[in-house]
Amino acid sequence: MGLSSAVALNMLDMIGVGPFITLPLVVVAMHGPQALLGWLLGAVLSVCDGLVVAELGASMPRAGGPYEYLKQIYGPKGLGRMMSFLFIWQLTFSAPLSIASGCIGLAAYAGYLWPNLRGVWLRHNLHLAIPLLGRLEANVVITPGTWLAMGTCAFAVVLLYRRITSIGRLSKWLWGGVLVTVAWVISAARSCQACRVYLPGGTAAIANDPSPEGCA
């Protein structure tokens, strides 16, 4: 895998589907296009994180990534073994949840294009009493979009079950799609013609266009 494929994979891992799922919630909470400020701050933090990982990768150019970094930082025969094991252990939980959230996000967006996917087939409330943790409540909802999400997850597994070089080429196409989507979101925010952008704390900034029309 070359540099371009590695960059594409890392950018896909950093951006993911999270911003696109939470974007409507952030826009509502921030009351307008100033929600992009959160993206800008997140980009700054991502640059800091990327620089740290780049330094670690340059000083320890071995396969394994964070697993190898933790083992070397804390000692390969001491605490490092436990820390690297804990990293892999939590990854077995977080990685499937991350993939599932992306598939659920895709099904949610597909529901706007095909409203039939949002119809409810089954709804059930679960109440579980877990010792030492208390009462757990869960709302189980099954829709046609549920099957779309499950099928998307299975399709992603099939795509990943191939040589790493093929995955690298595929990641470039997906990376291009992510960049186009991000550019579309930014351009949509800039097209907002509200004359004032209200920020938390009651402050406001004047936009370039003083026309009284609000955001569409």
Disulfide bonds with the S-S distance in Angstrom:
Cys192-Cys215 1.79
